[in-house]
């Protein structure tokens, strides 16, 4: 009896030690905490890996307010690590996700592509469901005029969504990077601007996937929204899209008028809370119209947000394959 009672705690302690040994890893959690900065990161005790992580994190440490956290799992000597960063600038919060494969067996670390349905989502903490919100959207770019549109949006510190054509991205990757840098949202407008209702599901998927890949390659961000060419859709497109389909409630007809005054008047005579406004960033008149439209909308108490923000604040859940023209 005494031997049994002696062995029982010994067995329990042995099991505990075995469990602890199985959970042992090379990672030590480190933190950098100062005014407005809180960075949590893994330390491996490996000069190559730790230097790489340090260099990666330096870009965040230069920000005024930043929070970085991480998650990982390991398979033997391979560590799959994902960093989650939140950078606060004024009333804006941008989040970002970067993933790395760290192989301790050969002292290497490489950035990996993670299949997250995640966009670099911008949250305007001043907005609420009861605010008057409008989403300006721009189709058919990028081209030489897109920079002018971005500069005007930036001048008024407002956000918008750009539905880009895959065929226009090559050579204009810097414009997409600028969009992301300014907190704009990038959506998918197909590759060749085909009337997809006339095509097979295979061709529809090709037009969408090819553009999604190019957006990701240019920005490191996945487009979450689709606007089919001409705003046309049918059951095939809804089945194949695997993304929410965004059309519009206010059509500026800028392609028809090419007059900044007419474009502005059309918006101001029709706009309502929750509207999605269709424009094209490829026209000079559209860019000029923004200098009329934006001040008037702001003066009338509207807040200009991206499409994803619009539905987020109006508490409407976007679903893949469903069509949305406004948020009300």
C-alpha positions in Angstrom: 0.0 0.0 0.0 2.8 2.4 1.0 4.6 1.7 -2.3 1.5 2.4 -4.3 0.9 5.7 -2.6 4.6 6.6 -3.2 4.4 5.6 -6.9 1.2 7.6 -7.7 2.7 11.1 -7.2 5.8 10.0 -9.0 3.8 8.9 -12.0 1.9 12.2 -12.0 5.1 14.2 -11.8 6.6 12.2 -14.6 3.6 12.7 -16.8 3.7 16.5 -16.2 7.4 16.6 -17.1 6.7 14.7 -20.3 3.9 17.1 -21.3 6.2 20.1 -20.5 9.0 18.6 -22.6 6.7 18.0 -25.5 5.5 21.7 -25.5 9.1 23.0 -25.3 9.9 25.3 -28.2 12.7 27.6 -29.3 10.5 30.6 -29.0 10.8 33.2 -26.2 8.2 35.9 -26.2 9.6 39.4 -26.2 7.8 42.8 -25.9 8.6 46.4 -26.7 6.3 48.7 -24.9 6.6 52.5 -24.9 4.2 55.5 -25.4 1.7 54.4 -28.1 3.8 51.3 -29.1 3.3 47.7 -28.0 5.0 45.1 -30.0 5.0 41.4 -29.1 7.4 39.2 -31.1 9.1 35.8 -30.9 12.8 35.5 -30.1 14.5 32.3 -31.4 18.1 32.8 -30.3 19.0 32.4 -33.9 21.1 35.3 -35.3 19.8 35.0 -38.9 16.1 34.6 -38.0 16.1 37.2 -35.2 17.8 39.8 -37.3 15.2 39.3 -40.1 12.3 39.7 -37.6 14.0 42.7 -36.1 14.3 44.4 -39.5 10.8 43.5 -40.4 9.4 45.1 -37.2 11.5 48.3 -37.5 9.0 49.7 -39.9 6.3 49.5 -37.2 8.5 51.0 -34.5 8.7 54.2 -36.4 4.9 54.8 -36.2 3.4 56.9 -33.5 0.8 54.3 -32.3 1.2 50.7 -33.2 0.2 47.3 -31.8 1.8 44.1 -33.1 0.9 40.6 -32.0 1.7 37.2 -33.4 0.5 33.6 -33.6 2.5 30.5 -34.5 2.4 26.8 -34.8 5.4 24.5 -35.4 5.9 21.2 -37.2 9.2 20.0 -35.9 11.8 22.6 -36.8 9.5 24.5 -39.0 7.6 27.4 -37.4 4.7 29.0 -39.2 4.4 32.5 -37.7 1.9 35.2 -38.5 2.2 38.8 -37.4 -1.0 41.0 -36.8 -0.3 44.7 -36.8 -2.6 47.6 -36.0 -1.4 51.1 -36.9 -3.4 54.1 -35.6 -3.2 57.5 -37.4 -5.6 60.0 -36.0 -9.0 58.4 -36.2 -8.0 55.7 -38.6 -6.9 52.2 -37.8 -5.3 50.0 -40.5 -4.6 46.4 -39.9 -2.2 44.1 -41.7 -1.2 40.5 -41.7 2.1 39.0 -42.7 3.1 35.4 -42.4 6.5 33.7 -42.4 7.9 30.2 -42.6 10.9 29.8 -40.3 13.0 26.7 -40.8 15.3 26.3 -37.8 17.0 23.3 -39.4 18.7 25.4 -42.1 18.4 28.9 -40.5 16.0 30.3 -43.2 13.0 32.5 -43.0 10.7 33.4 -45.9 7.5 35.4 -46.3 4.6 33.1 -47.2 1.2 33.6 -48.9 -1.6 32.8 -46.5 -5.1 32.1 -47.9 -6.9 34.6 -45.8 -10.0 36.4 -47.1 -8.6 39.6 -45.6 -8.2 43.0 -46.9 -6.2 45.8 -45.3 -9.5 47.0 -43.8 -9.6 50.7 -42.8 -11.8 51.6 -39.9 -13.0 55.2 -39.4 -13.6 55.2 -35.6 -15.6 58.4 -35.9 -18.3 56.7 -38.1 -21.5 55.0 -36.8 -24.6 53.5 -38.1 -26.6 56.7 -37.6 -24.1 58.8 -39.6 -24.9 59.9 -43.2 -22.4 57.7 -45.1 -21.6 57.5 -48.8 -19.2 55.3 -50.8 -17.6 56.9 -53.8 -16.4 54.2 -56.3 -14.3 54.3 -59.4 -14.2 51.8 -62.3 -11.9 50.9 -65.2 -8.5 52.1 -63.9 -5.8 52.4 -63.2 -4.5 54.9 -65.8 -2.7 58.3 -65.9 -5.7 60.1 -64.4 -6.0 57.8 -61.3 -3.2 59.6 -59.6 -5.1 62.9 -59.9 -8.2 61.3 -58.4 -6.1 59.9 -55.5 -4.5 63.3 -54.9 -7.9 65.0 -54.6 -9.2 62.3 -52.3 -6.1 62.7 -50.2 -6.5 66.5 -50.1 -9.9 66.1 -48.4 -8.8 63.1 -46.3 -11.6 60.9 -47.6 -11.6 57.3 -48.7 -13.1 55.5 -51.7 -13.1 52.2 -53.5 -11.4 51.5 -56.8 -12.7 48.6 -58.9 -9.6 47.9 -61.1 -9.2 46.0 -64.4 -6.6 43.3 -64.4 -5.5 44.3 -67.9 -4.6 47.8 -66.7 -2.5 46.7 -63.7 0.8 45.8 -65.4 3.0 48.9 -65.4 0.7 50.6 -62.9 1.4 48.6 -59.8 2.7 51.7 -58.1 -0.7 53.3 -58.4 -2.3 50.3 -56.6 0.4 50.6 -53.9 -0.5 54.3 -53.6 -4.2 53.4 -53.2 -3.3 51.1 -50.3 -1.0 53.6 -48.8 -3.8 56.2 -48.7 -6.2 53.8 -47.1 -8.3 53.2 -50.2 -10.1 49.9 -51.0 -9.3 47.9 -54.1 -12.0 45.8 -55.7 -12.1 43.5 -58.7 -13.6 44.7 -62.0 -12.6 41.6 -64.1 -9.6 41.4 -66.4 -10.8 42.4 -69.9 -14.1 44.2 -69.1 -16.1 41.5 -70.9 -19.8 41.3 -70.6 -19.6 38.2 -68.4 -23.2 37.2 -68.8 -22.4 36.0 -72.3 -19.6 33.7 -71.1 -19.1 30.3 -69.5 -18.5 29.8 -65.8 -15.0 28.8 -66.6 -14.3 32.1 -68.4 -16.0 34.1 -65.7 -13.8 32.4 -63.1 -10.7 33.1 -65.2 -11.5 36.8 -65.5 -12.0 37.1 -61.8 -9.2 35.0 -60.5 -6.6 36.5 -62.8 -7.4 40.0 -61.6 -7.4 38.9 -58.0 -4.0 37.4 -58.4 -2.6 40.6 -60.0 -4.1 42.8 -57.3 -2.5 40.5 -54.7 0.9 40.5 -56.5 0.9 44.3 -56.7 -0.2 45.0 -53.1 0.0 41.9 -51.0 -3.7 42.4 -50.3 -6.7 40.4 -51.5 -9.6 42.1 -53.1 -12.8 41.2 -51.3 -15.4 42.7 -53.6 -16.4 42.2 -57.2 -18.0 44.6 -59.6 -18.8 42.8 -62.9 -18.2 44.8 -66.1 -21.2 47.0 -66.9 -22.7 46.0 -63.5 -24.3 43.1 -65.3 -24.8 39.8 -63.5 -26.8 36.6 -63.7 -27.0 33.3 -61.8 -23.8 32.0 -63.3 -21.8 35.1 -62.1 -23.3 34.9 -58.7 -22.4 31.2 -58.4 -18.9 31.7 -59.7 -17.9 34.9 -58.1 -17.2 33.6 -54.5 -17.3 37.3 -53.6 -20.0 39.9 -52.7 -21.1 41.7 -55.9 -21.2 45.4 -55.6 -23.1 47.6 -58.1 -24.4 51.1 -57.4 -27.4 53.4 -56.6 -26.1 56.6 -58.1 -24.7 56.6 -61.7 -22.9 59.8 -62.5 -22.9 59.0 -66.3 -19.5 60.6 -66.4 -18.7 58.5 -69.4 -21.5 60.3 -71.2 -21.2 63.9 -70.0 -17.5 64.5 -69.6 -18.6 67.7 -67.8 -17.5 68.1 -64.2 -20.5 70.5 -63.5 -23.0 67.9 -64.8 -21.4 65.1 -62.9 -21.4 67.0 -59.7 -25.0 68.2 -60.1 -26.1 64.6 -60.8 -24.5 63.4 -57.6 -25.8 66.1 -55.4 -29.4 65.8 -56.8 -29.6 62.1 -56.1 -27.4 61.2 -53.2 -28.8 59.7 -50.0 -27.4 58.1 -46.9 -26.1 54.6 -47.7 -25.6 55.2 -51.4 -22.8 53.8 -53.6 -21.8 56.3 -56.3 -20.4 55.1 -59.6 -17.6 57.0 -61.3 -14.7 56.3 -63.5 -11.2 57.4 -62.5 -10.1 57.4 -66.2 -11.8 60.7 -67.0 -10.4 64.2 -66.3 -13.9 65.6 -65.9 -14.5 63.1 -63.1 -11.4 64.1 -61.2 -12.4 67.8 -61.5 -15.9 67.0 -60.4 -14.5 65.6 -57.1 -13.3 69.1 -56.2 -17.0 70.1 -56.3 -18.7 67.0 -55.0 -16.5 66.2 -51.9 -16.7 69.7 -50.2 -20.5 69.8 -50.8 -21.0 66.3 -49.4 -18.9 67.1 -46.3 -20.7 70.4 -45.9 -24.0 68.5 -45.9 -22.8 66.2 -43.1 -21.9 63.1 -45.1 -18.9 60.9 -44.3 -17.1 59.4 -47.3 -16.1 55.8 -46.7 -15.0 52.7 -48.6 -17.6 50.1 -49.7 -16.5 47.7 -47.0 -16.7 50.4 -44.4 -20.2 51.4 -45.6 -21.7 48.0 -45.0 -19.6 47.5 -41.8 -21.0 50.6 -40.2 -24.6 50.1 -41.4 -24.3 46.6 -39.8 -25.0 44.7 -43.0 -23.1 41.5 -43.5 -21.8 41.1 -47.1 -22.3 37.6 -48.4 -20.5 35.9 -51.4 -22.7 35.7 -54.5 -25.2 38.3 -53.3 -25.7 41.7 -55.1 -25.6 45.0 -53.3 -26.3 48.5 -54.7 -26.6 50.4 -51.5 -26.5 50.0 -47.7 -29.9 50.6 -46.2 
